[in-house]
Amino acid sequence: MSEGRHAPQGHGRAPLQGDGGAGRRGPGGARPDGPRDTAYPTPGKRRTFRRRRIVALVLLALLAWVIFLVWVPVSAWNRVERVDNVPAGERPAAGRGATFLLVGSDSREGLTAAQIAELATGPDEGGKRTDSIMLVHVSDHGAKPSIVSIPRDSYVPIPGHGSNKINAAYAFGGAKLLTQTVEQATGLRLDGYLEIGFGGFAGIVDGLGGVEVCVAADMKDPKAGIDLKAGCQTLNGPEALGYVRSRYTDPLGDFGRAARQRQFLGAVMKKASTPATVLVPTRYSAFADAASKGLVVGEDTSLTEAISVLQAMRQVGNGSGLSMQVPVATAALATTNAGVAVKWDTPAAKVLFAALRNDEDLVAPPAGTTPG
C-alpha cells in the first residue's frame, strides 16, 4: 500500500457548481461584475425630494405659527384676574343673543406713583368707581353687534342702598352689586362681565404700538394730561387714557366722553386684529400680556364669550357695528342725595332694552343727539 498525502475532507472550498467564478470578490469585497452597493438617485428624484422637504418645512412652520397664535391668548387668559359678579336671588330671564357688561374702572391698583403721575389719574382717594359702563350685545342671528353706554351718573335704584348714581353701585358692592343694579334697571340678563382699569388700558395701547384715532376738535385738559390737536393721529398709552377720560373740555360732557370711549375701544380692537399686530410675534405677545394684566373677568365668563365681546368692539371700530347710549331725558336731574344726576327717557329706554332682550335689529340714533 503506497503512502501519500491526501487533503482532509471538508477542508478548502471548491468553486460552486455553475458559479463560473462569479463568487470571487474584488478588492474590498465588492463584486466586480455584480450590482453596486449604493444606488445614486436620478436628478428628477433629487428635485422631488427637495420639493417634498420644502413643503414639509413650510407645513411645520405653519403648524408652529398656528400653535403660537392659539397659545398666546390662552396663556394670557389663564393669568387674567377673576371676580364673582353673579348676583344672588332672582334675576331677569335670559334673552336671545348675549349681552355682556363692560366696565372701565378708575382703580389705580398696580400703578406706581410715577405711573400715576405719568397717566395723570390723580391720587387714589379710596374706594373704586366705574369710569364707564357699557352693554355689549352680540346677536345670535347675524345682526350687527352693538355697544350701548350707560351714563355713569344715571339715577337708578341700587339694591339695598336706595336710589343713587349707577356708578355708586360699584363703590358700594363691586362687580356683583353693579351687575345686579344693571340687570334690575334694564331688565336684561347679563351673560358675562369684563372690567379694565386705568393702568391696564394704557398698557394695552402701548402693547399695540399706539392706536390711531381721529380727534374731532382740539383737546387741552390738564386734569386728563392731554393737549391734542384736531385730526387723525396715533396716540400712545397715556394720551389714549386722557382722551377717553377727558370731559371738562367736551361740550357734551359725559355724553361726549362715552362716545369717545366707544370710538376708541373699537379702534383698539381694529388695530389688534390687523396683520401688523397678529403677524409680529413681539407685538402680538405684548398686546396679550398687557390685556391679561389690565383685565378682570367674571368667574362664569368664558374665553369664547370674551372673544365675542372683543370681536363686537372690532366691528364697531370698522363701522359694521352700532355705537349708542341709553336714551336720556335730562342730564340735570336734581336729587336730594347725589347732586345733579342723569334721568333716562324711560319709554325710549324700555324700547331699547326690549330690542336687546329680543335680539332685534337696531338702528343707531343720529349722531350728536343729546338731552337738553
GUBA-234736 format. One record per residue (C-alpha): y, x, z. Coordinates in Angstrom, 3 decimals, padded with zeros to 6 digits. Layout:
! residues N
<c2 = Y | c1 = X | c3 = Z>
...
END
This chain:
! residues 372
<c2 = 000.000 | c1 = 000.000 | c3 = 000.000>
<c2 = 003.204 | c1 = 001.671 | c3 = -001.087>
<c2 = 006.160 | c1 = 001.910 | c3 = 001.194>
<c2 = 009.594 | c1 = 000.766 | c3 = 000.007>
<c2 = 012.783 | c1 = -000.766 | c3 = 001.283>
<c2 = 013.221 | c1 = -004.467 | c3 = 000.941>
<c2 = 016.540 | c1 = -006.200 | c3 = 001.619>
<c2 = 016.175 | c1 = -008.567 | c3 = 004.562>
<c2 = 016.005 | c1 = -012.145 | c3 = 003.513>
<c2 = 019.017 | c1 = -014.222 | c3 = 004.324>
<c2 = 021.432 | c1 = -011.285 | c3 = 004.178>
<c2 = 024.055 | c1 = -010.818 | c3 = 001.470>
<c2 = 025.328 | c1 = -013.568 | c3 = -000.800>
<c2 = 024.131 | c1 = -014.334 | c3 = -004.235>
<c2 = 026.575 | c1 = -015.995 | c3 = -006.600>
<c2 = 026.271 | c1 = -019.768 | c3 = -006.560>
<c2 = 024.411 | c1 = -021.117 | c3 = -009.484>
<c2 = 026.837 | c1 = -022.146 | c3 = -012.131>
<c2 = 029.723 | c1 = -020.547 | c3 = -010.317>
<c2 = 030.407 | c1 = -018.245 | c3 = -013.155>
<c2 = 032.471 | c1 = -016.051 | c3 = -010.909>
<c2 = 034.779 | c1 = -018.900 | c3 = -010.019>
<c2 = 034.021 | c1 = -018.355 | c3 = -006.376>
<c2 = 035.731 | c1 = -014.998 | c3 = -006.447>
<c2 = 039.268 | c1 = -014.858 | c3 = -004.999>
<c2 = 042.003 | c1 = -012.536 | c3 = -005.864>
<c2 = 044.347 | c1 = -010.645 | c3 = -003.512>
<c2 = 045.465 | c1 = -012.827 | c3 = -000.603>
<c2 = 042.605 | c1 = -015.245 | c3 = -001.117>
<c2 = 044.237 | c1 = -017.101 | c3 = -003.995>
<c2 = 042.122 | c1 = -018.446 | c3 = -006.746>
<c2 = 043.328 | c1 = -016.603 | c3 = -009.842>
<c2 = 042.237 | c1 = -019.370 | c3 = -012.164>
<c2 = 042.492 | c1 = -022.402 | c3 = -009.822>
<c2 = 045.413 | c1 = -024.721 | c3 = -008.798>
<c2 = 048.360 | c1 = -023.257 | c3 = -006.903>
<c2 = 048.666 | c1 = -023.861 | c3 = -003.130>
<c2 = 052.319 | c1 = -025.053 | c3 = -003.450>
<c2 = 053.448 | c1 = -027.710 | c3 = -005.898>
<c2 = 057.151 | c1 = -027.470 | c3 = -006.852>
<c2 = 058.948 | c1 = -030.873 | c3 = -007.318>
<c2 = 060.493 | c1 = -031.558 | c3 = -010.641>
<c2 = 064.323 | c1 = -031.748 | c3 = -010.939>
<c2 = 064.074 | c1 = -035.558 | c3 = -011.160>
<c2 = 062.118 | c1 = -035.767 | c3 = -007.927>
<c2 = 064.614 | c1 = -033.464 | c3 = -006.175>
<c2 = 067.525 | c1 = -035.721 | c3 = -007.224>
<c2 = 065.684 | c1 = -038.820 | c3 = -005.971>
<c2 = 065.014 | c1 = -037.112 | c3 = -002.658>
<c2 = 068.693 | c1 = -036.154 | c3 = -002.261>
<c2 = 069.828 | c1 = -039.699 | c3 = -003.071>
<c2 = 067.444 | c1 = -041.157 | c3 = -000.532>
<c2 = 068.615 | c1 = -038.698 | c3 = 002.097>
<c2 = 072.283 | c1 = -039.565 | c3 = 001.436>
<c2 = 071.533 | c1 = -043.294 | c3 = 001.640>
<c2 = 069.643 | c1 = -042.782 | c3 = 004.911>
<c2 = 072.558 | c1 = -040.804 | c3 = 006.394>
<c2 = 075.069 | c1 = -043.459 | c3 = 005.320>
<c2 = 072.944 | c1 = -046.248 | c3 = 006.831>
<c2 = 072.557 | c1 = -044.247 | c3 = 010.026>
<c2 = 076.328 | c1 = -043.707 | c3 = 010.214>
<c2 = 076.978 | c1 = -047.431 | c3 = 009.636>
<c2 = 074.476 | c1 = -048.349 | c3 = 012.347>
<c2 = 076.149 | c1 = -045.934 | c3 = 014.761>
<c2 = 079.556 | c1 = -047.404 | c3 = 013.900>
<c2 = 078.361 | c1 = -050.981 | c3 = 014.463>
<c2 = 076.865 | c1 = -049.964 | c3 = 017.808>
<c2 = 080.182 | c1 = -048.340 | c3 = 018.732>
<c2 = 082.172 | c1 = -051.439 | c3 = 017.728>
<c2 = 079.942 | c1 = -053.605 | c3 = 019.931>
<c2 = 079.529 | c1 = -051.184 | c3 = 022.828>
<c2 = 083.265 | c1 = -050.593 | c3 = 023.376>
<c2 = 084.250 | c1 = -054.226 | c3 = 024.121>
<c2 = 081.028 | c1 = -054.930 | c3 = 026.041>
<c2 = 081.584 | c1 = -051.851 | c3 = 028.204>
<c2 = 085.218 | c1 = -052.863 | c3 = 028.768>
<c2 = 084.190 | c1 = -056.414 | c3 = 029.627>
<c2 = 081.839 | c1 = -055.135 | c3 = 032.327>
<c2 = 084.824 | c1 = -053.447 | c3 = 034.017>
<c2 = 087.096 | c1 = -056.500 | c3 = 033.986>
<c2 = 088.060 | c1 = -057.951 | c3 = 037.368>
<c2 = 086.629 | c1 = -061.398 | c3 = 038.130>
<c2 = 088.197 | c1 = -064.178 | c3 = 040.167>
<c2 = 086.907 | c1 = -067.528 | c3 = 041.373>
<c2 = 089.133 | c1 = -070.120 | c3 = 039.716>
<c2 = 086.798 | c1 = -073.124 | c3 = 039.704>
<c2 = 088.327 | c1 = -075.945 | c3 = 041.773>
<c2 = 086.276 | c1 = -077.738 | c3 = 044.360>
<c2 = 085.862 | c1 = -081.506 | c3 = 044.218>
<c2 = 086.298 | c1 = -083.913 | c3 = 041.348>
<c2 = 087.507 | c1 = -082.563 | c3 = 038.019>
<c2 = 088.504 | c1 = -084.199 | c3 = 034.721>
<c2 = 085.718 | c1 = -084.961 | c3 = 032.279>
<c2 = 085.032 | c1 = -082.341 | c3 = 029.632>
<c2 = 086.742 | c1 = -082.938 | c3 = 026.319>
<c2 = 085.948 | c1 = -081.868 | c3 = 022.774>
<c2 = 086.571 | c1 = -078.293 | c3 = 021.739>
<c2 = 087.514 | c1 = -075.885 | c3 = 024.506>
<c2 = 090.731 | c1 = -075.431 | c3 = 026.458>
<c2 = 091.494 | c1 = -072.278 | c3 = 028.420>
<c2 = 094.184 | c1 = -071.368 | c3 = 030.935>
<c2 = 096.033 | c1 = -068.162 | c3 = 030.041>
<c2 = 098.287 | c1 = -066.781 | c3 = 032.765>
<c2 = 100.812 | c1 = -063.962 | c3 = 032.827>
<c2 = 101.137 | c1 = -062.745 | c3 = 036.400>
<c2 = 104.080 | c1 = -060.849 | c3 = 037.903>
<c2 = 101.655 | c1 = -058.838 | c3 = 040.054>
<c2 = 102.626 | c1 = -055.157 | c3 = 040.444>
<c2 = 099.116 | c1 = -054.295 | c3 = 041.615>
<c2 = 098.015 | c1 = -050.882 | c3 = 040.383>
<c2 = 101.533 | c1 = -049.772 | c3 = 039.404>
<c2 = 103.066 | c1 = -046.636 | c3 = 040.903>
<c2 = 106.722 | c1 = -046.506 | c3 = 041.982>
<c2 = 107.506 | c1 = -044.520 | c3 = 038.818>
<c2 = 105.816 | c1 = -047.145 | c3 = 036.635>
<c2 = 107.683 | c1 = -049.968 | c3 = 038.391>
<c2 = 110.941 | c1 = -048.164 | c3 = 037.629>
<c2 = 109.930 | c1 = -047.480 | c3 = 034.016>
<c2 = 108.857 | c1 = -051.073 | c3 = 033.408>
<c2 = 111.933 | c1 = -052.497 | c3 = 035.195>
<c2 = 109.772 | c1 = -055.036 | c3 = 037.006>
<c2 = 111.707 | c1 = -054.794 | c3 = 040.257>
<c2 = 110.044 | c1 = -054.231 | c3 = 043.633>
<c2 = 107.053 | c1 = -056.220 | c3 = 044.831>
<c2 = 108.575 | c1 = -058.831 | c3 = 047.115>
<c2 = 105.254 | c1 = -060.102 | c3 = 048.399>
<c2 = 103.129 | c1 = -062.898 | c3 = 047.035>
<c2 = 102.349 | c1 = -063.453 | c3 = 043.375>
<c2 = 103.894 | c1 = -065.823 | c3 = 040.874>
<c2 = 102.998 | c1 = -066.708 | c3 = 037.340>
<c2 = 105.433 | c1 = -065.363 | c3 = 034.790>
<c2 = 103.870 | c1 = -067.550 | c3 = 032.101>
<c2 = 101.316 | c1 = -070.373 | c3 = 031.944>
<c2 = 099.680 | c1 = -071.364 | c3 = 028.664>
<c2 = 096.922 | c1 = -073.635 | c3 = 027.423>
<c2 = 094.840 | c1 = -072.182 | c3 = 024.592>
<c2 = 092.853 | c1 = -074.803 | c3 = 022.710>
<c2 = 090.013 | c1 = -073.865 | c3 = 020.346>
<c2 = 088.717 | c1 = -076.627 | c3 = 018.086>
<c2 = 085.019 | c1 = -077.305 | c3 = 017.525>
<c2 = 085.552 | c1 = -078.836 | c3 = 014.077>
<c2 = 087.683 | c1 = -076.199 | c3 = 012.389>
<c2 = 091.171 | c1 = -077.461 | c3 = 013.251>
<c2 = 093.931 | c1 = -074.950 | c3 = 013.853>
<c2 = 093.857 | c1 = -073.373 | c3 = 017.325>
<c2 = 096.925 | c1 = -073.972 | c3 = 019.461>
<c2 = 098.780 | c1 = -072.246 | c3 = 022.261>
<c2 = 100.839 | c1 = -074.581 | c3 = 024.451>
<c2 = 103.276 | c1 = -073.180 | c3 = 027.012>
<c2 = 103.716 | c1 = -074.970 | c3 = 030.323>
<c2 = 107.218 | c1 = -074.209 | c3 = 031.642>
<c2 = 106.727 | c1 = -072.327 | c3 = 034.888>
<c2 = 109.441 | c1 = -074.439 | c3 = 036.583>
<c2 = 107.660 | c1 = -077.707 | c3 = 035.736>
<c2 = 107.862 | c1 = -080.035 | c3 = 038.736>
<c2 = 104.340 | c1 = -081.349 | c3 = 039.388>
<c2 = 102.115 | c1 = -082.387 | c3 = 042.315>
<c2 = 100.276 | c1 = -079.424 | c3 = 043.850>
<c2 = 097.145 | c1 = -080.470 | c3 = 045.773>
<c2 = 097.741 | c1 = -080.042 | c3 = 049.484>
<c2 = 101.362 | c1 = -078.943 | c3 = 049.043>
<c2 = 103.277 | c1 = -081.960 | c3 = 047.778>
<c2 = 105.323 | c1 = -081.589 | c3 = 044.591>
<c2 = 106.798 | c1 = -078.251 | c3 = 043.578>
<c2 = 107.330 | c1 = -075.960 | c3 = 040.612>
<c2 = 103.981 | c1 = -075.342 | c3 = 038.984>
<c2 = 104.107 | c1 = -071.571 | c3 = 039.365>
<c2 = 104.233 | c1 = -072.052 | c3 = 043.139>
<c2 = 100.595 | c1 = -073.205 | c3 = 042.957>
<c2 = 099.599 | c1 = -069.649 | c3 = 042.127>
<c2 = 101.550 | c1 = -068.304 | c3 = 045.073>
<c2 = 100.010 | c1 = -070.896 | c3 = 047.411>
<c2 = 096.383 | c1 = -070.589 | c3 = 046.331>
<c2 = 095.896 | c1 = -068.167 | c3 = 043.452>
<c2 = 093.864 | c1 = -068.894 | c3 = 040.341>
<c2 = 091.798 | c1 = -071.669 | c3 = 041.939>
<c2 = 094.750 | c1 = -073.794 | c3 = 043.053>
<c2 = 096.628 | c1 = -073.167 | c3 = 039.806>
<c2 = 093.602 | c1 = -074.297 | c3 = 037.798>
<c2 = 093.288 | c1 = -077.421 | c3 = 039.942>
<c2 = 097.013 | c1 = -078.157 | c3 = 039.604>
<c2 = 096.998 | c1 = -077.807 | c3 = 035.817>
<c2 = 093.874 | c1 = -079.941 | c3 = 035.473>
<c2 = 095.308 | c1 = -082.753 | c3 = 037.586>
<c2 = 098.722 | c1 = -082.640 | c3 = 035.905>
<c2 = 097.332 | c1 = -082.652 | c3 = 032.365>
<c2 = 094.016 | c1 = -084.492 | c3 = 032.725>
<c2 = 092.353 | c1 = -081.633 | c3 = 030.813>
<c2 = 089.134 | c1 = -079.939 | c3 = 031.924>
<c2 = 089.746 | c1 = -076.180 | c3 = 031.673>
<c2 = 086.807 | c1 = -074.246 | c3 = 030.237>
<c2 = 087.914 | c1 = -070.750 | c3 = 031.252>
<c2 = 090.604 | c1 = -068.611 | c3 = 032.852>
<c2 = 092.314 | c1 = -065.377 | c3 = 031.746>
<c2 = 095.154 | c1 = -063.564 | c3 = 033.517>
<c2 = 097.116 | c1 = -060.431 | c3 = 032.712>
<c2 = 099.592 | c1 = -058.532 | c3 = 034.893>
<c2 = 102.732 | c1 = -056.508 | c3 = 034.162>
<c2 = 101.106 | c1 = -053.083 | c3 = 034.052>
<c2 = 098.148 | c1 = -054.307 | c3 = 032.032>
<c2 = 100.374 | c1 = -055.853 | c3 = 029.387>
<c2 = 102.368 | c1 = -052.665 | c3 = 028.859>
<c2 = 099.162 | c1 = -050.610 | c3 = 028.761>
<c2 = 097.624 | c1 = -052.809 | c3 = 026.086>
<c2 = 100.691 | c1 = -052.440 | c3 = 023.855>
<c2 = 100.754 | c1 = -048.662 | c3 = 024.286>
<c2 = 097.000 | c1 = -048.543 | c3 = 023.640>
<c2 = 097.704 | c1 = -050.085 | c3 = 020.228>
<c2 = 100.404 | c1 = -047.527 | c3 = 019.471>
<c2 = 103.107 | c1 = -050.182 | c3 = 019.750>
<c2 = 103.392 | c1 = -053.650 | c3 = 018.245>
<c2 = 105.786 | c1 = -054.853 | c3 = 015.552>
<c2 = 107.917 | c1 = -057.876 | c3 = 016.369>
<c2 = 110.937 | c1 = -059.434 | c3 = 014.718>
<c2 = 113.776 | c1 = -059.796 | c3 = 017.230>
<c2 = 115.901 | c1 = -062.813 | c3 = 016.337>
<c2 = 119.137 | c1 = -061.546 | c3 = 017.926>
<c2 = 120.443 | c1 = -058.543 | c3 = 019.849>
<c2 = 118.975 | c1 = -058.463 | c3 = 023.366>
<c2 = 120.518 | c1 = -056.411 | c3 = 026.146>
<c2 = 119.063 | c1 = -057.266 | c3 = 029.535>
<c2 = 119.280 | c1 = -054.620 | c3 = 032.302>
<c2 = 117.046 | c1 = -056.744 | c3 = 034.548>
<c2 = 114.306 | c1 = -056.563 | c3 = 031.923>
<c2 = 115.110 | c1 = -052.967 | c3 = 030.981>
<c2 = 115.778 | c1 = -053.599 | c3 = 027.293>
<c2 = 118.534 | c1 = -053.020 | c3 = 024.764>
<c2 = 117.117 | c1 = -054.239 | c3 = 021.441>
<c2 = 118.853 | c1 = -054.819 | c3 = 018.141>
<c2 = 118.055 | c1 = -057.776 | c3 = 015.905>
<c2 = 115.446 | c1 = -057.160 | c3 = 013.237>
<c2 = 111.775 | c1 = -056.276 | c3 = 012.844>
<c2 = 110.740 | c1 = -053.202 | c3 = 014.829>
<c2 = 107.867 | c1 = -051.601 | c3 = 016.714>
<c2 = 108.077 | c1 = -052.000 | c3 = 020.486>
<c2 = 106.305 | c1 = -049.758 | c3 = 022.979>
<c2 = 104.813 | c1 = -050.999 | c3 = 026.240>
<c2 = 107.964 | c1 = -051.095 | c3 = 028.435>
<c2 = 110.060 | c1 = -052.562 | c3 = 025.595>
<c2 = 107.450 | c1 = -055.219 | c3 = 024.889>
<c2 = 107.247 | c1 = -056.168 | c3 = 028.561>
<c2 = 111.026 | c1 = -056.507 | c3 = 028.723>
<c2 = 111.022 | c1 = -058.563 | c3 = 025.537>
<c2 = 108.603 | c1 = -061.158 | c3 = 026.915>
<c2 = 110.185 | c1 = -061.220 | c3 = 030.392>
<c2 = 113.866 | c1 = -061.467 | c3 = 029.474>
<c2 = 115.532 | c1 = -064.844 | c3 = 029.957>
<c2 = 119.125 | c1 = -064.167 | c3 = 031.030>
<c2 = 120.311 | c1 = -063.218 | c3 = 027.542>
<c2 = 118.398 | c1 = -066.014 | c3 = 025.786>
<c2 = 120.478 | c1 = -069.166 | c3 = 025.183>
<c2 = 117.266 | c1 = -071.187 | c3 = 025.582>
<c2 = 116.409 | c1 = -069.595 | c3 = 028.944>
<c2 = 112.772 | c1 = -070.026 | c3 = 029.976>
<c2 = 112.023 | c1 = -072.055 | c3 = 026.851>
<c2 = 113.119 | c1 = -069.182 | c3 = 024.643>
<c2 = 111.145 | c1 = -066.747 | c3 = 026.742>
<c2 = 107.999 | c1 = -068.887 | c3 = 026.468>
<c2 = 108.368 | c1 = -068.943 | c3 = 022.678>
<c2 = 108.734 | c1 = -065.144 | c3 = 022.638>
<c2 = 105.639 | c1 = -064.797 | c3 = 024.800>
<c2 = 103.547 | c1 = -066.849 | c3 = 022.399>
<c2 = 105.000 | c1 = -064.919 | c3 = 019.461>
<c2 = 104.245 | c1 = -061.558 | c3 = 020.997>
<c2 = 100.712 | c1 = -062.404 | c3 = 022.124>
<c2 = 099.969 | c1 = -063.355 | c3 = 018.544>
<c2 = 101.486 | c1 = -060.083 | c3 = 017.305>
<c2 = 099.370 | c1 = -058.095 | c3 = 019.785>
<c2 = 096.112 | c1 = -059.623 | c3 = 018.596>
<c2 = 097.161 | c1 = -059.350 | c3 = 014.966>
<c2 = 097.658 | c1 = -055.603 | c3 = 015.482>
<c2 = 094.427 | c1 = -055.290 | c3 = 017.474>
<c2 = 092.372 | c1 = -056.730 | c3 = 014.609>
<c2 = 093.824 | c1 = -054.571 | c3 = 011.820>
<c2 = 091.833 | c1 = -051.686 | c3 = 010.242>
<c2 = 094.469 | c1 = -049.324 | c3 = 011.683>
<c2 = 093.075 | c1 = -050.211 | c3 = 015.115>
<c2 = 089.422 | c1 = -051.033 | c3 = 014.516>
<c2 = 088.740 | c1 = -048.050 | c3 = 012.241>
<c2 = 090.408 | c1 = -045.484 | c3 = 014.525>
<c2 = 087.983 | c1 = -044.811 | c3 = 017.398>
<c2 = 090.609 | c1 = -043.437 | c3 = 019.786>
<c2 = 092.958 | c1 = -046.393 | c3 = 019.313>
<c2 = 090.128 | c1 = -048.926 | c3 = 019.438>
<c2 = 088.827 | c1 = -047.423 | c3 = 022.685>
<c2 = 092.336 | c1 = -047.139 | c3 = 024.180>
<c2 = 093.029 | c1 = -050.806 | c3 = 023.486>
<c2 = 089.736 | c1 = -051.930 | c3 = 025.046>
<c2 = 090.232 | c1 = -049.669 | c3 = 028.065>
<c2 = 093.790 | c1 = -050.922 | c3 = 028.677>
<c2 = 092.644 | c1 = -054.528 | c3 = 028.291>
<c2 = 089.894 | c1 = -054.031 | c3 = 030.862>
<c2 = 092.382 | c1 = -052.643 | c3 = 033.378>
<c2 = 095.004 | c1 = -055.331 | c3 = 032.905>
<c2 = 092.809 | c1 = -058.405 | c3 = 032.552>
<c2 = 091.448 | c1 = -060.776 | c3 = 035.194>
<c2 = 089.000 | c1 = -063.496 | c3 = 034.149>
<c2 = 087.351 | c1 = -066.458 | c3 = 035.802>
<c2 = 083.851 | c1 = -065.873 | c3 = 037.092>
<c2 = 082.498 | c1 = -068.548 | c3 = 034.756>
<c2 = 084.399 | c1 = -067.266 | c3 = 031.705>
<c2 = 082.090 | c1 = -065.534 | c3 = 029.242>
<c2 = 082.833 | c1 = -062.704 | c3 = 026.828>
<c2 = 082.310 | c1 = -065.108 | c3 = 023.920>
<c2 = 084.892 | c1 = -067.503 | c3 = 025.371>
<c2 = 087.376 | c1 = -064.668 | c3 = 025.959>
<c2 = 086.933 | c1 = -063.555 | c3 = 022.352>
<c2 = 087.618 | c1 = -067.105 | c3 = 021.156>
<c2 = 090.923 | c1 = -067.034 | c3 = 023.090>
<c2 = 091.858 | c1 = -063.688 | c3 = 021.537>
<c2 = 090.985 | c1 = -064.990 | c3 = 018.069>
<c2 = 093.172 | c1 = -068.047 | c3 = 018.650>
<c2 = 096.039 | c1 = -065.748 | c3 = 019.594>
<c2 = 095.449 | c1 = -063.724 | c3 = 016.422>
<c2 = 095.570 | c1 = -066.873 | c3 = 014.298>
<c2 = 098.861 | c1 = -067.859 | c3 = 015.900>
<c2 = 100.110 | c1 = -064.357 | c3 = 015.112>
<c2 = 099.246 | c1 = -064.595 | c3 = 011.423>
<c2 = 100.590 | c1 = -068.125 | c3 = 011.044>
<c2 = 097.285 | c1 = -070.015 | c3 = 010.878>
<c2 = 097.538 | c1 = -071.322 | c3 = 014.451>
<c2 = 100.005 | c1 = -073.581 | c3 = 016.260>
<c2 = 102.555 | c1 = -072.499 | c3 = 018.881>
<c2 = 104.306 | c1 = -075.124 | c3 = 021.027>
<c2 = 105.226 | c1 = -076.172 | c3 = 024.548>
<c2 = 104.735 | c1 = -079.231 | c3 = 026.715>
<c2 = 107.413 | c1 = -081.822 | c3 = 025.788>
<c2 = 110.311 | c1 = -081.743 | c3 = 028.253>
<c2 = 112.751 | c1 = -084.493 | c3 = 029.212>
<c2 = 115.180 | c1 = -082.293 | c3 = 031.134>
<c2 = 115.447 | c1 = -078.757 | c3 = 032.454>
<c2 = 117.977 | c1 = -079.823 | c3 = 035.105>
<c2 = 115.889 | c1 = -081.942 | c3 = 037.460>
<c2 = 117.423 | c1 = -081.761 | c3 = 040.948>
<c2 = 114.767 | c1 = -081.569 | c3 = 043.675>
<c2 = 115.005 | c1 = -081.584 | c3 = 047.465>
<c2 = 112.628 | c1 = -078.671 | c3 = 047.980>
<c2 = 112.542 | c1 = -076.493 | c3 = 044.861>
<c2 = 116.066 | c1 = -076.395 | c3 = 043.480>
<c2 = 116.543 | c1 = -077.199 | c3 = 039.811>
<c2 = 113.252 | c1 = -077.809 | c3 = 038.009>
<c2 = 111.819 | c1 = -078.971 | c3 = 034.695>
<c2 = 110.732 | c1 = -082.565 | c3 = 034.163>
<c2 = 108.217 | c1 = -083.305 | c3 = 031.444>
<c2 = 108.699 | c1 = -086.024 | c3 = 028.855>
<c2 = 105.791 | c1 = -087.939 | c3 = 030.354>
<c2 = 104.918 | c1 = -090.273 | c3 = 027.411>
<c2 = 105.062 | c1 = -087.430 | c3 = 024.864>
<c2 = 103.168 | c1 = -085.065 | c3 = 027.184>
<c2 = 100.386 | c1 = -087.618 | c3 = 027.627>
<c2 = 100.052 | c1 = -087.928 | c3 = 023.857>
<c2 = 099.770 | c1 = -084.133 | c3 = 023.544>
<c2 = 097.189 | c1 = -083.819 | c3 = 026.323>
<c2 = 095.124 | c1 = -086.677 | c3 = 024.859>
<c2 = 095.156 | c1 = -084.953 | c3 = 021.464>
<c2 = 093.935 | c1 = -081.722 | c3 = 023.049>
<c2 = 091.246 | c1 = -083.545 | c3 = 025.007>
<c2 = 090.006 | c1 = -085.307 | c3 = 021.857>
<c2 = 090.328 | c1 = -082.158 | c3 = 019.726>
<c2 = 092.634 | c1 = -083.856 | c3 = 017.251>
<c2 = 094.594 | c1 = -082.035 | c3 = 014.571>
<c2 = 098.023 | c1 = -081.167 | c3 = 015.946>
<c2 = 101.365 | c1 = -080.633 | c3 = 014.263>
<c2 = 103.846 | c1 = -078.233 | c3 = 015.835>
<c2 = 107.269 | c1 = -079.733 | c3 = 016.586>
<c2 = 110.287 | c1 = -078.483 | c3 = 014.598>
<c2 = 111.492 | c1 = -075.073 | c3 = 015.685>
<c2 = 114.444 | c1 = -074.960 | c3 = 018.009>
<c2 = 113.948 | c1 = -078.391 | c3 = 019.590>
<c2 = 114.768 | c1 = -078.194 | c3 = 023.278>
<c2 = 115.606 | c1 = -080.651 | c3 = 026.008>
<c2 = 119.177 | c1 = -081.460 | c3 = 026.859>
END
